Amino acid sequence: MSKGKRAVSIQADKKYQGLGNLFYVDSPILGLATNLEDTKREPFHAMELFALPDLRYGWISIPTETNLSVPSINHIQLVSPVTYLVGWKDAGLYVLDLERKEVPYHTNLDAHISSAIFLNDVTIACMCPYLLNPLRIIFYKSNVVKSYNKKGDYLAFFKGRLFIAEGKILHFTSARITDPSFTGDPFASENGGGHLILNYPQVSKICYLLPWEDMLYIFTDGGLYVLTVSLASNSPSTFYIIDAGINYNFSNAKVLQIGDTLAVISNVGMFFLSGMSLERFDWPVADHLNMLDYMKAGSGYFQGQRLILVPYHILNQTLAYSIEYSQFFYLPYKVANCVFSPSGLTCDFSQTNMRMLFDNTNGYYPFHFTSVLHDYNQNRFKYIKEVWIDGRGDFQVDLLYDYYGISEKYSQTGPRLSYYRKSFGAKGYKIGLRITSSTECEPFAYVNKIRLTLHLLGNVNYLYYRG
């Protein structure tokens, strides 16, 4: 989390002595904050910001999504970017080409599928838990299918071997699992297979397996463990499990690898995995965590920014986070298990068919920004005298007075890159503003700065910006 800093320009006009001071505040629109009363916030941090962070260090309207004819699927893909995605719908197995937006392979198996992964370009491993031989290895370009009596909760491919998590047991195959001519048992020790047991009292279940930096990260309900392998021999005799020292229950979390960043999303916090420690970054939205459907968290991409996307349980919206800009914002719709392609196409699987996000430049959602000035429980006289918006678009501005419940509105249109100005005065505990772009005029809006003149009775020591 970045350190506190003064990122707003504040100037005081002393001619109002005896009646308070005029303060001229010049602030960029950055980030999202909620109503945590004990958290220090910059005076214009957004409570709601429905817009996308723009490369010009402003915020722009969100393009509408595009619905495709490609079916939406279930998948366990934790890593983005990805070109080919394998997944399932009931007993149907699908391979999606995300760049071409098409389905190069589809087949129906004998029973419901619970997980599926790629082993290489032509080989898929999938689990059908209700069959006598649940594990299926499918060489889908040659229509060769092999079945094995091996159950499991999670699959991963690491160092040429298939790893299967079953409770606290980690099964692994020989490297010949991807050879269609191999006829033996790939899990037998004489063929190079075997199993490992996580003999730790706090561990009862392996939740995720993720190859990372020449190691296999094992996320369990009792912490994080790492499997190391000799790079020279890749022999099971060199397999060694290390306790990473992170005592965390990952059964209540979703793990994502977004480029070179590992993120853990849960109902008790959002963390980046840095080295062998968890670094929390969700403080601005900490009081929203129990409202989020974290198991459907995914990743997206927009204008050079990697995004973390987490839908809400009930609200028809999604909490988003820009890794590059370290900023939270909202999307005005739900998403599920999003991934993105190497070219930056963001794919959503929340509907019957797959959707492309941020893809339709012919339509935009309205720009929406709501912010309240926090005063740290100091009930002092203040009001906004003037408001300017630097940007492009046609806006409506509402000034919000929480103490008296007063809301005054004005609507003004003008040329692009113009200023919008209005004066108000009222006495109240908190003063806020809401900015919304018009949908009747120009649908696209861009905002990079808000300028306010405040009349404040008291010192200005608390008007600090924390980014």
N, C-alpha and C positions, 0 to 999 in steps of 0.2 A: 504494500500500500504506500502510495507516495506521501511525502511529508507535506505538512501544512505550509501554505505560501499565500502571499497576497497577490492575487492575480487580477484584481479589479482595481481600476483607477478611481480614487476617491479624493474629491477636493471640497473644502469647506468655505462658505462665504460668510464672513463674520458680521456683515451688515444687519443680520437679523438678531443681533444680540438682545437678550431679554425676552425674545419670543422663540428662541431656538435657532439653529443653524440650517442653512441650505447646503445639502451635500449633492454633488454631481457625481454620479456613479456610472462608469463605463464598463460593462461586463460582457464577456462572451457567453453564449449559451453552452454550458458544458454539463453533461451528466444528468443523473437522476437521483433524487433523494426522497425519502418518505418522511413520515411524521414522528420519527424517534425524537422525543423531547430532550433526551440527555445527550444527543449527538451534535457537536458543533458543525454548523453548516454555513456555507457562503450564503449571502442574503438572497441570491437569485437562483439557487439550485432548483432544478425542476422537480416537482412532485409527480408530474406526468409529462412525458415527452414522447409523442408519437411522430417520429421523424428518423431519418438515417443520417449518421455522421458522414460528412462530406469531406473530400480530400482538401477542399479549400478552408478547412477548419470552421465550417459552419454546419448547418443542418438543412436537409432537403426533404421534400415530400417523398413518401414511400410509394414506389411503383406498385401497381396491382399485380397479382400473381397470374400465371398462365396455366390453365388446365390442359393436360396432355391425354392422349389415348392410351398411354402406357399404364398398366395396372399398378396400383399401390400394393406394396408387399411388406411383410414383417422381415426384419433382419437383425443381426447382431454385429453389424459393422461399427466398430469404435473409432476407426481411423479415417480421417479426411486429409488431403484429397484422395479420391478413388475414381477410377474410370469404369470398371466393371463391378457391379454389385450383385451378389447372389442372395436370394431370399425366398420366402414361401408365402403362400396363402392357402390355409388348410392343408390339403395333400398335394397341392401344386408347387413345383419347384421352378423358379424363374432366375434367369440371368439377364440383367439390365445393362445396356450400354448407355451410360449417362451422357456422354458427349453427343452421341447420335440420337439419343432419346428414342431408343427402340429396344425390342426384346429379341436377342439373337438365339435364345434357347428357352424352351419350356417343356416340362414333362409332368405327368401325374404319377405319384407313387402310390403304394398300397394303403397308406394310413397317414394320419396327421403328422406334420413335421414340426419339430420344436426348435431346431437350430440348423444352420448351414453355413459353411465357410468355403473359400477357395483354398486348395492346396498348391495349385499352380495354374497356369493358363488353361489347362484342359481337364483339371481334376477337381471335383467337389466332394466334400465330406458333409453328410447331413445325418441328423438323428431323428428316427421315428420311434418314439418311446413305447408305443403300443404293439410293436411287432416282436416276434420271437427273436429275430436278429435285428436289433434296432439300428445299428450303424450301417450306413450305405456309403460306399465309395463309388462315385459316378465319373467315368471318363466320358464326358458328355459329347465330345466331338466324334467318338467312335462307338457310342451307344453301348459301352461295356459297363455293367453294374455288378459290384461285389457287396456281399452282406457279411456282417460279423456280429457275433453275440457279445456286444459290449455296450453298456449303458453309460450315460453321463449327463452332466448338467451344463457343461460349457466346453467349447472346442477352440483349439488354437493350432497354428502350424508354425513350428520353430525349428530351425536347423535341419530342415528336411524331414522332420518327424511330425506326426499328428499327436497332439496332447489332448487328453480328455479328462476333465475334472468330474469326479464322482464323490460327493461328500468331501472328505478331507484326503481322499486318495487321488493321485495324479498318475493316470495311465499314459504310456507313450508307446509308439510303434517304432518299427525299424524304418530306415530311410527308404526301404523298397515299397512303402505304402503307395507311392505314386507310379509304380511300375505295373502296367496292366497284365504283364506276363507272369507276375509273381503269384504262386498258388499256395504258399504256406500261411501260417498264422503270424501276422505282423506284430502281435503283442507278445509272442513267445520269446523268452530270454535267449534261446538258441538262435533266433533270427535277429536279435538286436533290440527286441522290445522289452517291456517290463513295467514297473510301477514304483512310485514313491509315496510315502505317507508323511503328512505333516504332523509329526508327533509333538504338537503344542497343545496344552490343556485349554487354551482360549479359542482354539480353532475347531469348528465343527463342519464348516462348509467352505469350499472354494467358490467365489462369486464370479470373478473375471480372470482371464488369462490374456496377457498382452505382451507380445515381443517388443522389446525396447532396448536399444543400445547394446546389442549382442547378449542380452539377458532376457529371460522370461519372467515378467512381473506377475506375481500370484497374489491377487487381491482376495482376502478372505473375510469372514465375519469376525476374525480376531486380529486383524492387522495385515500388513504388507510383507510379503516374502519374495525373494529373488532367487531364481534358478540360474546358476552359472554352468557353463560347459567349456571344456577345453577346445580352443579354436583349432588345435592341431589334429586331434583325433576324433572329436565328436562322439566319443565312446560313452555309454551309460556309466562306466566305472568312474568317469570324471564329473558326473552330475553332482552338484552340491547346492543345497538350499541355505540361503542366508536370511536371517531375521533383519528386516530393514529398520526395526525400532519404531515403527509407526503403529501404535495401538488404536486402530480405528475399525469400526464395523462397516465394511463395504457392502454388506447385503442391503443396506438402506441408501445406496448411492448409485450413481451412473458415472462410469469412467469414460473419458473422451481423450483421444489423441488428435490434436488439431495442428497439423504441421509438426513443428518441433516443440509443441507445448502439450503437457499432460494436465488435464483438469478433472476434478472430482466434484460432482454436483449432487447435493443431498438436501434433506429437509432440515438439517442442522447446520449447514454451512456450504459455501462454495470455496474450493481451494485449488491452487496450482501446486502440482507436485514438483518441487525443486530439489534436486539431489535426493536426499532421503528425509525430507521434511515437507509438511503441508503448510502452505502460505495462504491465509484466508484473504479473500478480496470482495466479499459480499456485504460489507458493513453498510453501505448506503441503502441496501434493500433487505436488511436482516429481518425486518418485521413482515416481509412477504414470503418467507421461506415455506411456512406451513400451507401456503396457498398454491404452491407450484407442483406440477406433475413432473418431478425430476426424473422419473424413469423413462420419460419420453424426450429427455433433453437430447439435443443434437448440435450440429455445427453448420455454419453458413459462411458466405463470402460476399463482400461488396467493396468495390473500389480499393483493392489492396488490403482490406481489413478482414481478418478472421473473426468470425462471430460465434458466440455461444448462444443457443436459442433454447429457452425453457418455457413450455406452455403452462398456463394456469389450469387448475382443476375445473373451476366453474366459469370464471370470466372468459369471454371470447377474446383473449389477447395473449400475447407471448412476451415474456421478459427477455431482452437481448443484451448482450455485452460485447463491446468491441475490444478485442485483446490488444490491438495496436494503439488505440486511443484511451484505453482503461475507462470506458464510459458505459453506463447503463442507459437503456431506452426501451420503448415498447413497440410492438407490432400489433396492428388492430385485428388480428385473427389468430387462431390456434394453429400450431404446427406439431409434428410428431416425428422424432427420430431422423432429423434432417442430416444430410451429408452434402458435400460439394465436390465437384469434379476438378481436375487440374486446370481447366480453363476458367473456373470460378462460377460454374452453374450450380445454384443451390436447389436441392431437390427435397421436397416435403412429401411425407407419406401419411398425412392425417385424413385424407379423403379417399374416395373409392378409387380414383386414378391419381397418379403422381402429378404434383404441381411443381412448377419452376417459380421460385421467389425472386423478386427484384428484376424480373425479366421483361415486363410489359411497360415500355416507355410511352405508350399511348394513353395510359390512364394512371392516376395517382390518387392516393388517399389524402384527405385534408391534413395539413400541418396543424399539430395541436401541442400547445405548451402551457402548462399550469405551474405556477410557482408561488410560494408564500414566504415573506420575509420573517425569519425567526429572530426573536429578541431575548431568548433565554429567560423567559418568565419575568421580564421587566415590563410592566404595564405603563408605558410612557407614550405621550402624545406624539404622533407622527402621521404623515400622509405623503402620498406620491403627488407631486405637483405636475410633472411632465413625463411623458413616455415617448421614446423614439425607437423605431425598429430599423436596423440596417439590413437590407435584403431585397428580395424580389417577390412580388405577389400582391394580392388583395387580402387584407387582414381585418378581422374584427378583434378588438381588445376589450376585455371585461376586467374591471378592477374589483378585487374581492376584499371585503372588510369582514373578517371572521367574527370580531367582537360584537358587531351590531347586525351582522347578516345583510349588509348593504351590497348591492351589485349595480354598478352603473356601466352602461355600454356605449360604444360609438362604433360606427363603421365608416371607413373612408377608403376610397380607391384612388389610384394615381399611377404615374408612369413607373417603370421598373427602376430599381435602385433608388427609390425615393424614401423620404422620411415620413413617418406617420406620428402625429403629435396630438396630445389632448391633455388638459389640465383637470385635476380633480382635487378635492379636499374633504377629509373626514377624520374623525377622531376614533381610534380603535386600537385593540391589542395587537392584532396581526394584519398586515396589508399584503395582498397578493395580486397577481395578474394572470389572466388567461389570454393566450393569443391563438386564434384559429384562422386558417386561410379560408377564403371563400371558395365554394364549389361552383358558384354560378358564373364567375368570371374566369380568370386564368387558373387552371387546376394545379399547376406546378408552383411551389413556393420554395424560397431559399432564404434562410435567416442566419446571420453570423454574429449579430451583436444586438444587445438591448442597452439603451441609454436611459437613465432615470435621473430626475431631480427629486430628492427627498427633503421634506421639511421635518427635522428631527429635534425634539426637545430632550437634550441629554448628550452624553459623549458618544463617540463613534468607535469606541475601542473594540466592539464586537463585530463590526462589519469586515470580516475577513473571509477570504476565499480558501477553501480546502479542496484541492483537486484530486 
